[in-house]
Amino acid sequence: MTNNFLCRPYRAGDEEAIVQLLTLVFSGWPHLDLSCTPLDHWRWKHLDNPIERGLVFVSEKDDNLIGCSHRVPIRIKINDDVHLCYRGAD
């Protein structure tokens, strides 16, 4: 048995496995009263964000998604300058 796993950027089609992983790890993610599915919520939050597309990376082993890292774009104002930044999520 090997302990090797692959870390890579999100690819279209990963979102269903990501939501399944989040649901498993967080016992029913996203724990919000939504008018959409958790999958649609994830897509809105990370792919269709009005500020900018999020940064998403995944880890996989034996063709199974075993981890993910999300960064949600936000704008912060420091003095008179507005900066695009990212905050961790989920």
PDB file as gemmi writes it, atoms N, CA and C in Angstrom:
CRYST1    1.000    1.000    1.000  90.00  90.00  90.00 P 1                      
ATOM      1  N   MET A   1       0.846  -1.182   0.000  1.00  0.00           N  
ATOM      2  CA  MET A   1       0.000   0.000   0.000  1.00  0.00           C  
ATOM      3  C   MET A   1       0.888   1.240   0.000  1.00  0.00           C  
ATOM      4  N   THR A   2       0.546   2.184  -0.818  1.00  0.00           N  
ATOM      5  CA  THR A   2       1.318   3.417  -0.907  1.00  0.00           C  
ATOM      6  C   THR A   2       0.579   4.556  -0.203  1.00  0.00           C  
ATOM      7  N   ASN A   3       1.330   5.483   0.353  1.00  0.00           N  
ATOM      8  CA  ASN A   3       0.737   6.641   1.017  1.00  0.00           C  
ATOM      9  C   ASN A   3       0.739   7.863   0.108  1.00  0.00           C  
ATOM     10  N   ASN A   4       1.098   7.704  -1.138  1.00  0.00           N  
ATOM     11  CA  ASN A   4       1.175   8.833  -2.057  1.00  0.00           C  
ATOM     12  C   ASN A   4      -0.208   9.358  -2.398  1.00  0.00           C  
ATOM     13  N   PHE A   5      -0.297  10.677  -2.502  1.00  0.00           N  
ATOM     14  CA  PHE A   5      -1.511  11.312  -2.970  1.00  0.00           C  
ATOM     15  C   PHE A   5      -1.128  12.509  -3.817  1.00  0.00           C  
ATOM     16  N   LEU A   6      -2.056  12.968  -4.612  1.00  0.00           N  
ATOM     17  CA  LEU A   6      -1.822  14.053  -5.552  1.00  0.00           C  
ATOM     18  C   LEU A   6      -2.560  15.299  -5.088  1.00  0.00           C  
ATOM     19  N   CYS A   7      -1.891  16.437  -5.080  1.00  0.00           N  
ATOM     20  CA  CYS A   7      -2.525  17.738  -4.845  1.00  0.00           C  
ATOM     21  C   CYS A   7      -2.521  18.477  -6.173  1.00  0.00           C  
ATOM     22  N   ARG A   8      -3.685  19.053  -6.523  1.00  0.00           N  
ATOM     23  CA  ARG A   8      -3.790  19.732  -7.812  1.00  0.00           C  
ATOM     24  C   ARG A   8      -4.869  20.800  -7.744  1.00  0.00           C  
ATOM     25  N   PRO A   9      -4.866  21.723  -8.699  1.00  0.00           N  
ATOM     26  CA  PRO A   9      -5.939  22.720  -8.766  1.00  0.00           C  
ATOM     27  C   PRO A   9      -7.276  22.066  -9.124  1.00  0.00           C  
ATOM     28  N   TYR A  10      -8.350  22.699  -8.709  1.00  0.00           N  
ATOM     29  CA  TYR A  10      -9.699  22.281  -9.059  1.00  0.00           C  
ATOM     30  C   TYR A  10      -9.829  22.152 -10.577  1.00  0.00           C  
ATOM     31  N   ARG A  11     -10.574  21.139 -11.009  1.00  0.00           N  
ATOM     32  CA  ARG A  11     -10.947  20.977 -12.410  1.00  0.00           C  
ATOM     33  C   ARG A  11     -12.466  20.880 -12.479  1.00  0.00           C  
ATOM     34  N   ALA A  12     -13.038  21.401 -13.552  1.00  0.00           N  
ATOM     35  CA  ALA A  12     -14.474  21.285 -13.750  1.00  0.00           C  
ATOM     36  C   ALA A  12     -14.869  19.820 -13.602  1.00  0.00           C  
ATOM     37  N   GLY A  13     -15.906  19.561 -12.838  1.00  0.00           N  
ATOM     38  CA  GLY A  13     -16.345  18.207 -12.571  1.00  0.00           C  
ATOM     39  C   GLY A  13     -15.978  17.728 -11.177  1.00  0.00           C  
ATOM     40  N   ASP A  14     -15.056  18.413 -10.500  1.00  0.00           N  
ATOM     41  CA  ASP A  14     -14.664  18.041  -9.132  1.00  0.00           C  
ATOM     42  C   ASP A  14     -15.717  18.420  -8.098  1.00  0.00           C  
ATOM     43  N   GLU A  15     -16.611  19.351  -8.457  1.00  0.00           N  
ATOM     44  CA  GLU A  15     -17.491  19.940  -7.449  1.00  0.00           C  
ATOM     45  C   GLU A  15     -18.392  18.920  -6.744  1.00  0.00           C  
ATOM     46  N   GLU A  16     -18.880  17.923  -7.442  1.00  0.00           N  
ATOM     47  CA  GLU A  16     -19.746  16.934  -6.782  1.00  0.00           C  
ATOM     48  C   GLU A  16     -18.975  16.159  -5.724  1.00  0.00           C  
ATOM     49  N   ALA A  17     -17.763  15.744  -6.027  1.00  0.00           N  
ATOM     50  CA  ALA A  17     -16.944  15.024  -5.041  1.00  0.00           C  
ATOM     51  C   ALA A  17     -16.559  15.944  -3.885  1.00  0.00           C  
ATOM     52  N   ILE A  18     -16.311  17.214  -4.165  1.00  0.00           N  
ATOM     53  CA  ILE A  18     -15.991  18.170  -3.099  1.00  0.00           C  
ATOM     54  C   ILE A  18     -17.174  18.304  -2.145  1.00  0.00           C  
ATOM     55  N   VAL A  19     -18.368  18.467  -2.679  1.00  0.00           N  
ATOM     56  CA  VAL A  19     -19.560  18.605  -1.824  1.00  0.00           C  
ATOM     57  C   VAL A  19     -19.805  17.322  -1.034  1.00  0.00           C  
ATOM     58  N   GLN A  20     -19.590  16.171  -1.635  1.00  0.00           N  
ATOM     59  CA  GLN A  20     -19.733  14.901  -0.904  1.00  0.00           C  
ATOM     60  C   GLN A  20     -18.740  14.840   0.258  1.00  0.00           C  
ATOM     61  N   LEU A  21     -17.498  15.260   0.011  1.00  0.00           N  
ATOM     62  CA  LEU A  21     -16.487  15.270   1.062  1.00  0.00           C  
ATOM     63  C   LEU A  21     -16.867  16.251   2.167  1.00  0.00           C  
ATOM     64  N   LEU A  22     -17.288  17.457   1.810  1.00  0.00           N  
ATOM     65  CA  LEU A  22     -17.691  18.444   2.814  1.00  0.00           C  
ATOM     66  C   LEU A  22     -18.869  17.941   3.644  1.00  0.00           C  
ATOM     67  N   THR A  23     -19.833  17.306   2.987  1.00  0.00           N  
ATOM     68  CA  THR A  23     -20.997  16.768   3.683  1.00  0.00           C  
ATOM     69  C   THR A  23     -20.586  15.691   4.690  1.00  0.00           C  
ATOM     70  N   LEU A  24     -19.648  14.845   4.291  1.00  0.00           N  
ATOM     71  CA  LEU A  24     -19.160  13.787   5.173  1.00  0.00           C  
ATOM     72  C   LEU A  24     -18.377  14.368   6.350  1.00  0.00           C  
ATOM     73  N   VAL A  25     -17.422  15.224   6.058  1.00  0.00           N  
ATOM     74  CA  VAL A  25     -16.520  15.745   7.082  1.00  0.00           C  
ATOM     75  C   VAL A  25     -17.242  16.668   8.070  1.00  0.00           C  
ATOM     76  N   PHE A  26     -18.158  17.502   7.563  1.00  0.00           N  
ATOM     77  CA  PHE A  26     -18.841  18.466   8.418  1.00  0.00           C  
ATOM     78  C   PHE A  26     -20.251  18.011   8.794  1.00  0.00           C  
ATOM     79  N   SER A  27     -20.543  16.734   8.670  1.00  0.00           N  
ATOM     80  CA  SER A  27     -21.832  16.152   9.076  1.00  0.00           C  
ATOM     81  C   SER A  27     -23.023  16.951   8.567  1.00  0.00           C  
ATOM     82  N   GLY A  28     -23.106  17.095   7.257  1.00  0.00           N  
ATOM     83  CA  GLY A  28     -24.257  17.739   6.654  1.00  0.00           C  
ATOM     84  C   GLY A  28     -24.015  19.136   6.141  1.00  0.00           C  
ATOM     85  N   TRP A  29     -22.811  19.466   5.767  1.00  0.00           N  
ATOM     86  CA  TRP A  29     -22.473  20.769   5.204  1.00  0.00           C  
ATOM     87  C   TRP A  29     -23.549  21.208   4.230  1.00  0.00           C  
ATOM     88  N   PRO A  30     -23.899  22.464   4.153  1.00  0.00           N  
ATOM     89  CA  PRO A  30     -23.269  23.658   4.710  1.00  0.00           C  
ATOM     90  C   PRO A  30     -23.912  24.202   5.988  1.00  0.00           C  
ATOM     91  N   HIS A  31     -24.869  23.497   6.568  1.00  0.00           N  
ATOM     92  CA  HIS A  31     -25.520  23.925   7.811  1.00  0.00           C  
ATOM     93  C   HIS A  31     -26.160  25.298   7.680  1.00  0.00           C  
ATOM     94  N   LEU A  32     -26.765  25.568   6.537  1.00  0.00           N  
ATOM     95  CA  LEU A  32     -27.484  26.814   6.285  1.00  0.00           C  
ATOM     96  C   LEU A  32     -28.873  26.472   5.756  1.00  0.00           C  
ATOM     97  N   ASP A  33     -29.813  27.365   6.000  1.00  0.00           N  
ATOM     98  CA  ASP A  33     -31.156  27.205   5.447  1.00  0.00           C  
ATOM     99  C   ASP A  33     -31.130  27.782   4.032  1.00  0.00           C  
ATOM    100  N   LEU A  34     -30.901  26.924   3.050  1.00  0.00           N  
ATOM    101  CA  LEU A  34     -30.699  27.361   1.670  1.00  0.00           C  
ATOM    102  C   LEU A  34     -31.948  27.157   0.830  1.00  0.00           C  
ATOM    103  N   SER A  35     -32.093  27.980  -0.183  1.00  0.00           N  
ATOM    104  CA  SER A  35     -33.168  27.769  -1.153  1.00  0.00           C  
ATOM    105  C   SER A  35     -32.619  27.072  -2.400  1.00  0.00           C  
ATOM    106  N   CYS A  36     -31.410  26.535  -2.289  1.00  0.00           N  
ATOM    107  CA  CYS A  36     -30.780  25.802  -3.393  1.00  0.00           C  
ATOM    108  C   CYS A  36     -30.111  24.559  -2.819  1.00  0.00           C  
ATOM    109  N   THR A  37     -29.574  23.736  -3.682  1.00  0.00           N  
ATOM    110  CA  THR A  37     -28.878  22.530  -3.235  1.00  0.00           C  
ATOM    111  C   THR A  37     -27.490  22.898  -2.699  1.00  0.00           C  
ATOM    112  N   PRO A  38     -26.902  22.047  -1.863  1.00  0.00           N  
ATOM    113  CA  PRO A  38     -25.528  22.289  -1.433  1.00  0.00           C  
ATOM    114  C   PRO A  38     -24.563  22.419  -2.619  1.00  0.00           C  
ATOM    115  N   LEU A  39     -24.786  21.651  -3.674  1.00  0.00           N  
ATOM    116  CA  LEU A  39     -23.930  21.745  -4.859  1.00  0.00           C  
ATOM    117  C   LEU A  39     -24.048  23.120  -5.515  1.00  0.00           C  
ATOM    118  N   ASP A  40     -25.270  23.612  -5.673  1.00  0.00           N  
ATOM    119  CA  ASP A  40     -25.464  24.951  -6.241  1.00  0.00           C  
ATOM    120  C   ASP A  40     -24.860  26.024  -5.344  1.00  0.00           C  
ATOM    121  N   HIS A  41     -24.984  25.830  -4.042  1.00  0.00           N  
ATOM    122  CA  HIS A  41     -24.373  26.782  -3.097  1.00  0.00           C  
ATOM    123  C   HIS A  41     -22.854  26.796  -3.275  1.00  0.00           C  
ATOM    124  N   TRP A  42     -22.227  25.637  -3.361  1.00  0.00           N  
ATOM    125  CA  TRP A  42     -20.775  25.571  -3.534  1.00  0.00           C  
ATOM    126  C   TRP A  42     -20.359  26.256  -4.840  1.00  0.00           C  
ATOM    127  N   ARG A  43     -21.094  25.984  -5.900  1.00  0.00           N  
ATOM    128  CA  ARG A  43     -20.775  26.612  -7.200  1.00  0.00           C  
ATOM    129  C   ARG A  43     -20.870  28.127  -7.117  1.00  0.00           C  
ATOM    130  N   TRP A  44     -21.931  28.632  -6.474  1.00  0.00           N  
ATOM    131  CA  TRP A  44     -22.087  30.089  -6.328  1.00  0.00           C  
ATOM    132  C   TRP A  44     -20.930  30.667  -5.520  1.00  0.00           C  
ATOM    133  N   LYS A  45     -20.595  30.002  -4.433  1.00  0.00           N  
ATOM    134  CA  LYS A  45     -19.579  30.516  -3.511  1.00  0.00           C  
ATOM    135  C   LYS A  45     -18.182  30.519  -4.125  1.00  0.00           C  
ATOM    136  N   HIS A  46     -17.858  29.483  -4.895  1.00  0.00           N  
ATOM    137  CA  HIS A  46     -16.475  29.336  -5.368  1.00  0.00           C  
ATOM    138  C   HIS A  46     -16.285  29.564  -6.867  1.00  0.00           C  
ATOM    139  N   LEU A  47     -17.292  29.332  -7.678  1.00  0.00           N  
ATOM    140  CA  LEU A  47     -17.130  29.497  -9.124  1.00  0.00           C  
ATOM    141  C   LEU A  47     -17.811  30.755  -9.652  1.00  0.00           C  
ATOM    142  N   ASP A  48     -18.947  31.105  -9.081  1.00  0.00           N  
ATOM    143  CA  ASP A  48     -19.738  32.232  -9.586  1.00  0.00           C  
ATOM    144  C   ASP A  48     -19.698  33.433  -8.657  1.00  0.00           C  
ATOM    145  N   ASN A  49     -18.701  33.517  -7.811  1.00  0.00           N  
ATOM    146  CA  ASN A  49     -18.572  34.618  -6.864  1.00  0.00           C  
ATOM    147  C   ASN A  49     -18.502  35.938  -7.632  1.00  0.00           C  
ATOM    148  N   PRO A  50     -19.310  36.923  -7.247  1.00  0.00           N  
ATOM    149  CA  PRO A  50     -19.318  38.184  -8.001  1.00  0.00           C  
ATOM    150  C   PRO A  50     -18.010  38.976  -7.918  1.00  0.00           C  
ATOM    151  N   ILE A  51     -17.194  38.702  -6.929  1.00  0.00           N  
ATOM    152  CA  ILE A  51     -15.911  39.414  -6.817  1.00  0.00           C  
ATOM    153  C   ILE A  51     -14.877  38.806  -7.757  1.00  0.00           C  
ATOM    154  N   GLU A  52     -14.721  37.520  -7.685  1.00  0.00           N  
ATOM    155  CA  GLU A  52     -13.767  36.789  -8.523  1.00  0.00           C  
ATOM    156  C   GLU A  52     -13.909  35.310  -8.198  1.00  0.00           C  
ATOM    157  N   ARG A  53     -13.511  34.481  -9.104  1.00  0.00           N  
ATOM    158  CA  ARG A  53     -13.555  33.036  -8.865  1.00  0.00           C  
ATOM    159  C   ARG A  53     -12.619  32.689  -7.707  1.00  0.00           C  
ATOM    160  N   GLY A  54     -13.058  31.776  -6.850  1.00  0.00           N  
ATOM    161  CA  GLY A  54     -12.247  31.372  -5.706  1.00  0.00           C  
ATOM    162  C   GLY A  54     -11.043  30.540  -6.111  1.00  0.00           C  
ATOM    163  N   LEU A  55     -10.150  30.354  -5.169  1.00  0.00           N  
ATOM    164  CA  LEU A  55      -9.001  29.468  -5.361  1.00  0.00           C  
ATOM    165  C   LEU A  55      -9.339  28.138  -4.705  1.00  0.00           C  
ATOM    166  N   VAL A  56      -9.346  27.081  -5.483  1.00  0.00           N  
ATOM    167  CA  VAL A  56      -9.717  25.761  -4.966  1.00  0.00           C  
ATOM    168  C   VAL A  56      -8.667  24.752  -5.404  1.00  0.00           C  
ATOM    169  N   PHE A  57      -8.194  23.993  -4.420  1.00  0.00           N  
ATOM    170  CA  PHE A  57      -7.251  22.914  -4.677  1.00  0.00           C  
ATOM    171  C   PHE A  57      -7.801  21.646  -4.052  1.00  0.00           C  
ATOM    172  N   VAL A  58      -7.499  20.517  -4.639  1.00  0.00           N  
ATOM    173  CA  VAL A  58      -7.970  19.238  -4.109  1.00  0.00           C  
ATOM    174  C   VAL A  58      -6.799  18.279  -3.945  1.00  0.00           C  
ATOM    175  N   SER A  59      -7.017  17.283  -3.113  1.00  0.00           N  
ATOM    176  CA  SER A  59      -6.074  16.175  -2.947  1.00  0.00           C  
ATOM    177  C   SER A  59      -6.823  14.902  -3.296  1.00  0.00           C  
ATOM    178  N   GLU A  60      -6.142  14.025  -4.005  1.00  0.00           N  
ATOM    179  CA  GLU A  60      -6.785  12.767  -4.363  1.00  0.00           C  
ATOM    180  C   GLU A  60      -5.808  11.617  -4.218  1.00  0.00           C  
ATOM    181  N   LYS A  61      -6.379  10.467  -3.957  1.00  0.00           N  
ATOM    182  CA  LYS A  61      -5.606   9.239  -3.847  1.00  0.00           C  
ATOM    183  C   LYS A  61      -6.436   8.121  -4.451  1.00  0.00           C  
ATOM    184  N   ASP A  62      -5.828   7.334  -5.287  1.00  0.00           N  
ATOM    185  CA  ASP A  62      -6.515   6.215  -5.935  1.00  0.00           C  
ATOM    186  C   ASP A  62      -7.824   6.671  -6.582  1.00  0.00           C  
ATOM    187  N   ASP A  63      -7.782   7.804  -7.275  1.00  0.00           N  
ATOM    188  CA  ASP A  63      -8.935   8.372  -7.985  1.00  0.00           C  
ATOM    189  C   ASP A  63     -10.077   8.799  -7.061  1.00  0.00           C  
ATOM    190  N   ASN A  64      -9.814   8.954  -5.763  1.00  0.00           N  
ATOM    191  CA  ASN A  64     -10.816   9.435  -4.817  1.00  0.00           C  
ATOM    192  C   ASN A  64     -10.373  10.768  -4.241  1.00  0.00           C  
ATOM    193  N   LEU A  65     -11.289  11.702  -4.159  1.00  0.00           N  
ATOM    194  CA  LEU A  65     -10.982  12.996  -3.559  1.00  0.00           C  
ATOM    195  C   LEU A  65     -10.903  12.813  -2.049  1.00  0.00           C  
ATOM    196  N   ILE A  66      -9.775  13.186  -1.445  1.00  0.00           N  
ATOM    197  CA  ILE A  66      -9.577  12.987  -0.008  1.00  0.00           C  
ATOM    198  C   ILE A  66      -9.387  14.299   0.746  1.00  0.00           C  
ATOM    199  N   GLY A  67      -9.294  15.411   0.035  1.00  0.00           N  
ATOM    200  CA  GLY A  67      -9.123  16.700   0.702  1.00  0.00           C  
ATOM    201  C   GLY A  67      -9.361  17.843  -0.257  1.00  0.00           C  
ATOM    202  N   CYS A  68      -9.651  19.005   0.302  1.00  0.00           N  
ATOM    203  CA  CYS A  68      -9.808  20.191  -0.534  1.00  0.00           C  
ATOM    204  C   CYS A  68      -9.470  21.429   0.286  1.00  0.00           C  
ATOM    205  N   SER A  69      -9.063  22.450  -0.400  1.00  0.00           N  
ATOM    206  CA  SER A  69      -8.742  23.739   0.205  1.00  0.00           C  
ATOM    207  C   SER A  69      -9.440  24.808  -0.613  1.00  0.00           C  
ATOM    208  N   HIS A  70     -10.199  25.658   0.077  1.00  0.00           N  
ATOM    209  CA  HIS A  70     -10.951  26.721  -0.588  1.00  0.00           C  
ATOM    210  C   HIS A  70     -10.469  28.074  -0.103  1.00  0.00           C  
ATOM    211  N   ARG A  71     -10.405  29.013  -1.007  1.00  0.00           N  
ATOM    212  CA  ARG A  71     -10.124  30.408  -0.667  1.00  0.00           C  
ATOM    213  C   ARG A  71     -11.168  31.258  -1.376  1.00  0.00           C  
ATOM    214  N   VAL A  72     -11.930  32.029  -0.593  1.00  0.00           N  
ATOM    215  CA  VAL A  72     -12.998  32.868  -1.134  1.00  0.00           C  
ATOM    216  C   VAL A  72     -12.457  34.285  -1.318  1.00  0.00           C  
ATOM    217  N   PRO A  73     -12.667  34.873  -2.507  1.00  0.00           N  
ATOM    218  CA  PRO A  73     -12.165  36.228  -2.739  1.00  0.00           C  
ATOM    219  C   PRO A  73     -12.969  37.266  -1.951  1.00  0.00           C  
ATOM    220  N   ILE A  74     -12.259  38.218  -1.396  1.00  0.00           N  
ATOM    221  CA  ILE A  74     -12.880  39.355  -0.717  1.00  0.00           C  
ATOM    222  C   ILE A  74     -12.066  40.600  -1.057  1.00  0.00           C  
ATOM    223  N   ARG A  75     -12.705  41.725  -0.943  1.00  0.00           N  
ATOM    224  CA  ARG A  75     -11.982  42.995  -1.107  1.00  0.00           C  
ATOM    225  C   ARG A  75     -11.881  43.650   0.259  1.00  0.00           C  
ATOM    226  N   ILE A  76     -10.688  44.120   0.579  1.00  0.00           N  
ATOM    227  CA  ILE A  76     -10.521  44.850   1.828  1.00  0.00           C  
ATOM    228  C   ILE A  76      -9.926  46.219   1.521  1.00  0.00           C  
ATOM    229  N   LYS A  77     -10.342  47.182   2.311  1.00  0.00           N  
ATOM    230  CA  LYS A  77      -9.842  48.543   2.131  1.00  0.00           C  
ATOM    231  C   LYS A  77      -8.835  48.834   3.227  1.00  0.00           C  
ATOM    232  N   ILE A  78      -7.664  49.251   2.820  1.00  0.00           N  
ATOM    233  CA  ILE A  78      -6.606  49.659   3.738  1.00  0.00           C  
ATOM    234  C   ILE A  78      -6.265  51.094   3.378  1.00  0.00           C  
ATOM    235  N   ASN A  79      -6.592  51.982   4.275  1.00  0.00           N  
ATOM    236  CA  ASN A  79      -6.495  53.415   4.007  1.00  0.00           C  
ATOM    237  C   ASN A  79      -7.362  53.728   2.786  1.00  0.00           C  
ATOM    238  N   ASP A  80      -6.793  54.257   1.724  1.00  0.00           N  
ATOM    239  CA  ASP A  80      -7.578  54.597   0.537  1.00  0.00           C  
ATOM    240  C   ASP A  80      -7.499  53.537  -0.558  1.00  0.00           C  
ATOM    241  N   ASP A  81      -6.774  52.459  -0.299  1.00  0.00           N  
ATOM    242  CA  ASP A  81      -6.577  51.426  -1.315  1.00  0.00           C  
ATOM    243  C   ASP A  81      -7.453  50.207  -1.048  1.00  0.00           C  
ATOM    244  N   VAL A  82      -8.019  49.661  -2.115  1.00  0.00           N  
ATOM    245  CA  VAL A  82      -8.807  48.431  -2.026  1.00  0.00           C  
ATOM    246  C   VAL A  82      -7.964  47.302  -2.612  1.00  0.00           C  
ATOM    247  N   HIS A  83      -7.876  46.207  -1.863  1.00  0.00           N  
ATOM    248  CA  HIS A  83      -7.039  45.069  -2.252  1.00  0.00           C  
ATOM    249  C   HIS A  83      -7.889  43.816  -2.401  1.00  0.00           C  
ATOM    250  N   LEU A  84      -7.599  43.025  -3.410  1.00  0.00           N  
ATOM    251  CA  LEU A  84      -8.216  41.720  -3.556  1.00  0.00           C  
ATOM    252  C   LEU A  84      -7.447  40.748  -2.685  1.00  0.00           C  
ATOM    253  N   CYS A  85      -8.164  40.088  -1.807  1.00  0.00           N  
ATOM    254  CA  CYS A  85      -7.553  39.129  -0.888  1.00  0.00           C  
ATOM    255  C   CYS A  85      -8.394  37.856  -0.894  1.00  0.00           C  
ATOM    256  N   TYR A  86      -7.960  36.877  -0.169  1.00  0.00           N  
ATOM    257  CA  TYR A  86      -8.699  35.622  -0.078  1.00  0.00           C  
ATOM    258  C   TYR A  86      -8.745  35.194   1.368  1.00  0.00           C  
ATOM    259  N   ARG A  87      -9.879  34.619   1.764  1.00  0.00           N  
ATOM    260  CA  ARG A  87      -9.997  34.047   3.104  1.00  0.00           C  
ATOM    261  C   ARG A  87     -10.314  32.574   2.976  1.00  0.00           C  
ATOM    262  N   GLY A  88      -9.845  31.808   3.932  1.00  0.00           N  
ATOM    263  CA  GLY A  88     -10.115  30.376   3.929  1.00  0.00           C  
ATOM    264  C   GLY A  88     -11.592  30.099   4.156  1.00  0.00           C  
ATOM    265  N   ALA A  89     -12.061  28.967   3.672  1.00  0.00           N  
ATOM    266  CA  ALA A  89     -13.459  28.589   3.835  1.00  0.00           C  
ATOM    267  C   ALA A  89     -13.587  27.092   4.000  1.00  0.00           C  
ATOM    268  N   ASP A  90     -14.612  26.677   4.704  1.00  0.00           N  
ATOM    269  CA  ASP A  90     -15.013  25.273   4.836  1.00  0.00           C  
ATOM    270  C   ASP A  90     -13.834  24.373   5.129  1.00  0.00           C  
TER     271      ASP A  90                                                      
END                                                                             
